[in-house]
Amino acid sequence: MKQYLEFLESFVVIALVLAGLAGISFNLFRDDGWVEKVFGNIWELHVQYPLIAIPVTIGAIILGTMWRDNRVAKGQRSKLPTYLLYALMLAGVYYVGHYAIRGTL
């Protein structure tokens, strides 16, 4: 029974993190999204192909992992990844609730 509860907990955590990432990504890269609102008037930025962000995200993950491994090897640990995980879970709860209530992201 304990194994099933741990599986359910990990499944909920992953689902909320993915929902948070999807909601944030949607609001960043959609037409008239956050990126266009911030940079649209300055550089007339039009995000037509949001899939371009995938290689940038993969590169950021690889660099972040290398940086973290270097810090762990030297004995330095931070609470920032835990706080980031909680923030993504909170964003996931917000976007799932928003979608459930209003039907849109």
Secondary structure as UniProt FT lines:
FT   HELIX           2..29
FT   TURN            31..32
FT   HELIX           34..43
FT   HELIX           50..52
FT   HELIX           53..73
FT   TURN            74..75
FT   HELIX           80..102
//
